Amino acid sequence: MVISKVIGGLGNQMFQYAAGRAASLAQGVPLRLDISGFTNYGLHQGFELNRVFNCLADIACEGDVRRILGWQYLPIVREKLARPSLSICRGKGYVIEPHFHYWQGIESIPKECYLVGYWQSEKYFQNEAAAIHADFTFKLPLSGPNKELADKISLENAVSLHVRRGDYANNPITTATHGLCSIEYYQAAISHIAEKVESPHFYIFSDDVNWVKENLKINFPCHYVGHNQGAESYNDMRLMSLCRHHIIANSSFSWWGAWLNRNPNKIVVAPKKWFANTNSTRDLFPQGWVTL
């Protein structure tokens, strides 16, 4: 089997699932997810994949992980072996993403393996894109305000615009890693969309709608979406995916909102500066996405 370690918010979980699912399909073996890291995990909404999507993966038990990792199973051993300098000491089944951009080594992993990483590139699963789309269909039907918005979105040249602040703005460690998309980025992205799309109607998704209203100038019809909170936050991604075009933040959440849109003529604008640090993003954006 392939076991993928899953941690982080919904967008990160989706990348980790997608890479593991594609690897399992390529190897012809089952996929299981190690969600043990969510024990006492206080960020975001915890593990969400099986609640939100029609995913096929079972949850790995302790015995599954121990079987694959063997002598590497103990957390203190795993932690030490995760260091790049000790990669040569790892067993072949303990597979750790070596860098942020696409790693070709994923193509030669063994059938019994344990994957650790973020795997944030479509290249990890583009050969199985149809299966990933099917797995990431939403379980529950739209209802209430979200159903009303979805109906409205379907009638317009709807453009999703995502402004993520929250921990990006308020947590110094997170800010140092991710940074914030600038007002200049959003204004340039809006101008780009306006040049390409007739009568755009912007749907603004944010965890700080008041900040957006006060700081971002949009001279087009727009609707601010701020009602999906807590366990319902995933519905923002769902509504994003129903829009025809997208302006995303430096966030895996809106990356997936754009990717799940099946419109072959969609325009996706993404921030060229995705990180505040030096991680390479050369494989982060699918072909055709515009970076500004």
C-alpha positions in Angstrom: 0.0 0.0 0.0 0.9 3.7 -0.2 0.4 5.7 2.9 0.3 9.5 2.7 0.9 11.5 5.8 -1.8 14.2 5.9 -1.6 17.4 7.9 -2.5 21.1 7.6 -5.5 22.9 6.3 -7.9 21.6 3.6 -5.8 22.7 0.7 -2.7 21.0 2.0 -4.7 17.8 2.8 -5.9 17.8 -0.8 -2.3 18.0 -2.3 -1.1 15.2 0.1 -4.1 13.0 -0.9 -3.8 13.7 -4.6 -0.1 12.8 -4.7 -0.7 9.6 -2.7 -3.7 8.7 -4.8 -1.8 9.1 -8.1 1.1 7.1 -6.7 -1.2 4.3 -5.5 -3.0 4.2 -8.9 0.4 4.1 -10.7 1.5 1.2 -8.5 -1.8 -0.6 -8.5 -2.0 -0.7 -4.7 -4.4 0.8 -2.1 -4.0 4.3 -0.6 -4.3 4.9 3.1 -4.0 8.2 5.0 -2.0 8.7 8.2 -4.0 11.3 10.1 -2.3 10.7 13.5 -0.8 14.2 13.3 -4.3 15.7 13.9 -4.4 14.4 17.5 -4.5 17.6 19.6 -4.1 19.6 16.4 -5.6 23.1 17.0 -5.3 24.7 13.6 -7.9 25.1 10.9 -10.7 22.5 11.0 -8.7 19.4 11.6 -8.9 16.4 9.2 -11.6 17.3 6.6 -11.2 15.2 3.5 -13.6 12.4 4.3 -16.2 14.8 5.6 -16.1 17.2 2.7 -15.3 15.0 -0.4 -16.1 11.6 -1.9 -12.6 10.4 -1.3 -11.8 6.7 -1.5 -8.9 6.4 0.9 -9.1 4.4 4.2 -7.4 5.6 7.3 -4.0 3.9 8.1 -3.8 2.3 11.5 -0.7 2.2 13.6 0.1 -1.3 12.4 0.0 -0.2 8.7 2.5 2.6 9.4 4.7 0.3 11.5 4.7 -2.4 8.8 6.0 0.0 6.1 8.5 1.9 8.3 9.8 -1.0 10.4 12.8 0.2 12.4 12.1 3.8 11.4 8.6 3.8 13.0 9.5 5.5 16.3 8.7 9.3 16.1 12.1 10.3 17.4 13.8 8.1 14.7 11.5 9.6 12.0 12.3 13.1 13.1 16.0 12.6 12.8 15.8 10.8 9.5 13.7 13.6 8.1 16.9 15.8 8.0 18.2 16.1 4.5 21.7 15.2 5.7 20.5 11.7 6.8 18.4 10.9 3.7 20.9 8.2 2.7 20.1 6.4 5.9 16.4 6.1 5.2 14.8 2.9 4.0 13.4 3.1 0.5 9.8 3.0 1.8 10.3 6.2 3.8 9.8 8.8 1.2 10.3 12.5 2.1 9.7 15.3 -0.3 13.2 16.8 -0.7 12.2 20.3 -2.0 9.1 22.3 -2.9 9.3 22.0 -6.7 8.4 18.8 -8.5 10.6 15.8 -7.5 11.0 13.2 -10.2 11.9 10.5 -7.7 8.2 10.1 -7.0 8.1 8.1 -10.2 10.3 5.4 -8.9 9.0 4.9 -5.3 8.3 1.3 -4.2 4.8 -0.2 -3.9 5.1 -0.2 -0.1 5.9 3.4 1.0 5.1 6.2 3.4 4.9 9.6 1.8 5.8 12.8 3.8 5.6 16.2 2.2 3.4 18.9 0.8 3.6 17.8 -2.9 2.2 21.1 -4.2 2.4 20.6 -7.9 -0.2 19.3 -10.4 2.7 17.3 -11.9 2.3 14.8 -9.1 -1.2 13.9 -10.2 -1.8 15.2 -13.7 -1.8 11.7 -15.2 -4.7 10.9 -12.8 -6.5 14.2 -13.0 -9.9 12.6 -13.9 -9.7 10.4 -10.7 -8.7 13.3 -8.6 -11.6 15.4 -9.9 -14.0 12.5 -9.1 -12.6 12.1 -5.6 -12.9 15.8 -4.9 -16.6 16.1 -5.7 -18.4 17.5 -2.7 -20.5 15.1 -0.6 -23.4 17.2 0.5 -25.8 19.2 -1.7 -25.6 23.0 -1.6 -28.2 24.6 0.6 -29.4 28.0 1.9 -27.3 31.0 1.0 -24.7 28.9 -0.8 -27.3 27.4 -3.1 -28.6 30.9 -3.8 -25.1 32.2 -4.6 -24.3 29.2 -6.8 -27.5 29.8 -8.9 -26.4 33.5 -9.2 -22.8 32.6 -10.1 -24.1 30.3 -12.9 -25.8 33.2 -14.7 -22.8 35.6 -14.7 -19.2 36.0 -15.8 -18.3 35.2 -12.3 -14.8 35.8 -11.1 -13.7 34.5 -7.7 -11.2 36.7 -5.8 -9.6 35.3 -2.7 -8.0 37.4 0.0 -6.4 35.4 2.8 -5.3 37.2 5.9 -6.0 35.5 9.2 -2.9 33.6 10.3 -1.0 35.1 7.3 -1.5 38.5 8.9 -1.5 37.7 12.6 1.0 34.9 13.1 4.6 36.2 12.8 5.9 32.8 12.0 3.3 32.2 9.3 3.8 35.7 7.9 7.6 35.1 7.7 7.0 32.0 5.6 4.0 33.0 3.4 3.8 36.8 3.4 0.7 38.6 2.2 -0.5 39.3 -1.3 -0.2 43.1 -2.0 -2.9 45.5 -2.9 -0.9 46.1 -6.1 -1.2 42.4 -7.0 -4.9 42.4 -6.6 -5.4 45.6 -8.6 -3.2 44.3 -11.4 -5.1 41.0 -11.4 -8.5 42.8 -11.6 -7.2 44.9 -14.5 -6.1 41.8 -16.3 -9.4 40.1 -15.9 -11.3 43.2 -17.0 -9.3 43.2 -20.2 -10.2 39.6 -21.0 -13.7 39.1 -19.6 -16.8 41.0 -20.6 -18.9 42.3 -17.8 -17.1 40.5 -15.0 -18.9 40.1 -11.6 -16.4 39.6 -8.8 -17.1 37.3 -5.8 -14.8 38.1 -3.0 -13.9 35.4 -0.6 -12.0 36.4 2.5 -11.6 35.7 6.2 -11.4 39.5 6.7 -14.2 41.0 4.5 -14.1 44.3 6.2 -10.4 44.8 5.5 -11.1 44.0 1.8 -13.9 46.5 1.6 -11.7 49.2 3.1 -8.6 48.5 1.1 -9.4 47.0 -2.3 -10.9 49.1 -5.0 -13.2 47.2 -7.4 -15.0 49.2 -10.0 -17.2 46.3 -11.1 -20.2 44.5 -9.6 -19.1 42.5 -6.7 -20.4 40.3 -3.9 -18.6 39.7 -0.6 -18.8 36.2 0.8 -18.0 35.9 4.4 -20.7 33.7 5.9 -19.0 30.3 5.5 -17.0 30.0 8.7 -15.7 27.2 10.9 -16.8 23.7 9.7 -18.6 25.4 6.7 -15.4 27.1 5.4 -15.0 24.5 2.7 -18.0 25.9 1.0 -16.0 28.9 -0.1 -13.8 26.6 -2.1 -16.9 25.0 -3.6 -18.3 28.3 -4.6 -15.0 29.4 -6.0 -14.9 26.3 -8.2 -18.3 27.3 -9.7 -16.9 30.7 -10.9 -15.7 31.0 -14.5 -12.4 32.7 -13.7 -10.2 33.2 -10.7 -7.9 35.5 -8.9 -6.3 33.4 -6.2 -4.2 34.2 -3.1 -0.9 32.6 -2.2 -3.0 29.9 -0.6 -3.5 26.2 -1.5 -7.2 26.7 -0.6 -7.9 29.0 -3.6 -5.4 27.1 -5.7 -7.8 24.2 -5.5 -10.8 26.4 -5.9 -9.4 27.3 -9.3 -8.2 23.8 -10.2 -11.6 22.2 -9.5 -13.2 24.5 -12.1 -13.7 22.4 -15.2 -14.2 25.4 -17.6 -11.5 24.8 -20.3 -11.4 28.5 -21.0 -11.0 29.7 -17.5 -8.5 32.5 -16.7 -6.6 31.9 -13.4 -4.4 34.7 -12.1 -2.0 33.8 -9.3 0.6 35.8 -7.3 4.1 35.4 -8.7 5.5 35.9 -5.2 3.9 32.9 -3.4 6.3 32.8 -0.4 8.1 35.3 1.7 11.0 32.8 1.7 13.1 31.4 -1.1 11.0 28.2 -1.9 11.0 27.6 -5.7 7.5 27.8 -7.2 8.4 26.9 -10.7 6.1 23.8 -10.7 3.3 25.2 -8.6 1.1 26.7 -11.3 -0.5 24.5 -14.0 0.1 25.4 -17.6 -1.9 28.4 -18.7 -2.2 30.1 -15.3 -1.1 33.8 -15.3 1.3 35.0 -12.7 1.5 38.7 -11.7 
